Amino acid sequence: MLGYLLERLAATRPEPGAETIGAAPSPGLALVKRALEAHPERSLGLERMARLAGCSRFHLVRAFRLAYRETPHRYQVRCRIEKAKALLARPGPSVTEVCFEVGFESLGSFSSLFKAMVGRSPSAYRARSLAQLSNPRLFIPHCYIYRFGLKLPPPARGHGAIPEKPAP
């Protein structure tokens, strides 16, 4: 009887290393994720996140990676970068102020992580975002302007002037 039960138990368990990627998160993991999203600038710490999820630190990292395909730290960094993008897309605080506001302690690490994740430095991202706000026509492909007959304000300083759509 014991042999039969052990065989049934072995048949229901996945083989080692055959975990299901993207498994449904537990309520504790979802709580940790919401806490990281709500305040990405705060450093919760692995021990505190584990208590929040109701598991050990090691299990938290494994389960979080399995459910969300990244570690809690990496997820927090991504949330911080997303918040920084939103702050940099409008005029206001300097890049250094944004860096500290989103929870980074070093401008150098913020800049290098931002460039690695976004593809542009924070100052280049800000310059492009502000230019896009001031003159959206330069960032819309000409074929879309012609095709959809978009009525946009004329480009600033005469650059990129587009002739009106000819009448049929």
C-alpha positions in Angstrom: 0.0 0.0 0.0 2.8 2.4 0.9 4.5 1.7 -2.4 1.3 2.5 -4.3 0.9 5.8 -2.5 4.5 6.8 -3.2 4.1 6.0 -6.9 1.0 8.1 -7.0 2.7 11.0 -5.3 5.7 10.8 -7.6 3.4 10.8 -10.6 1.6 14.0 -9.5 4.9 15.9 -8.9 6.7 17.6 -11.8 10.2 16.5 -12.5 12.9 18.7 -11.0 13.6 21.7 -13.2 10.3 21.3 -15.0 8.5 24.1 -13.2 5.7 25.9 -15.0 6.8 29.4 -16.0 4.2 32.0 -15.3 2.5 30.0 -12.6 -0.4 31.7 -10.9 0.8 33.9 -8.1 -0.2 33.3 -4.5 -2.1 36.0 -2.7 1.1 36.8 -0.7 3.1 37.3 -3.9 0.4 39.5 -5.4 0.5 41.6 -2.2 4.3 42.0 -2.5 3.9 43.0 -6.2 1.3 45.6 -5.3 3.5 47.0 -2.5 6.4 47.3 -5.0 4.2 49.0 -7.6 2.6 51.5 -5.1 5.9 52.8 -3.7 8.8 51.8 -5.9 11.0 54.5 -4.3 10.9 52.7 -0.9 13.3 49.9 -0.3 11.2 47.1 1.3 14.0 44.7 1.8 13.8 41.0 1.1 13.1 40.0 4.7 10.2 42.4 4.9 8.8 41.2 1.6 9.0 37.6 2.7 7.1 38.4 5.9 4.5 40.2 3.8 4.2 37.1 1.5 4.2 34.7 4.5 7.2 32.7 3.3 11.0 32.5 3.5 13.3 34.9 1.6 14.5 32.1 -0.6 11.0 30.8 -1.4 9.8 34.3 -2.1 12.5 34.9 -4.8 11.9 31.5 -6.4 8.1 31.9 -6.4 8.2 35.5 -7.6 10.5 34.7 -10.5 8.3 31.7 -11.4 5.1 33.8 -11.3 6.3 37.1 -12.8 9.5 36.0 -14.7 11.8 38.4 -12.8 13.1 38.7 -9.2 11.5 41.2 -6.8 14.5 43.4 -7.0 14.5 43.5 -10.8 10.7 44.2 -10.7 11.3 47.1 -8.3 14.0 48.6 -10.5 11.7 48.3 -13.5 8.9 50.1 -11.6 11.4 52.8 -10.6 12.5 53.3 -14.2 8.9 53.6 -15.4 8.2 56.2 -12.8 11.3 58.1 -13.8 10.2 58.0 -17.5 6.9 59.6 -16.5 8.7 62.3 -14.5 11.2 63.0 -17.2 8.6 63.3 -19.9 7.4 66.6 -18.5 9.3 69.8 -17.6 10.1 70.1 -14.0 12.7 68.5 -11.8 16.2 67.9 -13.0 17.6 64.4 -13.8 19.4 64.3 -10.5 16.2 65.2 -8.6 14.3 62.5 -10.5 17.0 60.0 -9.7 16.6 60.6 -5.9 12.8 60.9 -6.1 12.4 57.4 -7.6 14.6 55.8 -5.0 18.1 55.5 -6.5 21.0 56.6 -4.4 23.5 57.1 -7.2 23.1 59.2 -10.3 25.6 57.0 -12.1 23.8 53.8 -11.4 20.4 55.4 -12.3 21.8 56.7 -15.6 23.4 53.4 -16.6 20.3 51.4 -15.7 18.0 53.8 -17.4 20.1 53.7 -20.6 20.2 49.9 -20.5 16.5 49.5 -20.0 15.2 52.4 -22.2 17.9 52.8 -24.8 18.6 56.4 -24.1 20.2 58.4 -21.3 17.8 60.2 -19.0 18.7 63.6 -20.4 18.3 62.4 -24.0 14.9 60.8 -23.1 13.8 64.1 -21.6 14.9 66.1 -24.6 13.0 63.8 -27.0 9.9 63.8 -24.9 9.8 67.5 -24.6 10.5 68.0 -28.3 7.6 65.6 -29.0 5.3 67.6 -26.8 6.2 70.9 -28.4 6.2 69.6 -32.0 4.4 66.3 -32.5 4.5 66.6 -36.3 8.2 65.8 -36.4 7.5 62.4 -34.8 4.6 61.3 -36.9 5.6 59.5 -40.2 4.7 61.6 -43.2 2.8 58.7 -44.8 0.3 58.9 -41.8 -0.1 62.6 -42.1 -0.9 62.3 -45.8 -3.1 59.1 -45.4 -5.2 60.4 -42.6 -5.2 64.1 -43.4 -4.0 65.1 -40.0 -4.4 68.8 -39.2 -1.4 69.6 -37.0 0.1 72.9 -36.1 2.9 73.9 -38.5 6.4 72.8 -37.4 8.4 75.1 -35.2 11.2 77.2 -36.9 10.3 76.0 -40.4 11.9 72.6 -40.1 10.2 69.6 -41.7 7.5 71.6 -43.5 5.0 69.3 -45.1 3.0 70.5 -48.1 -0.8 70.3 -47.8 -2.5 67.2 -49.1 -3.4 67.8 -52.8 -7.1 67.9 -53.6 -8.4 64.9 -55.6 
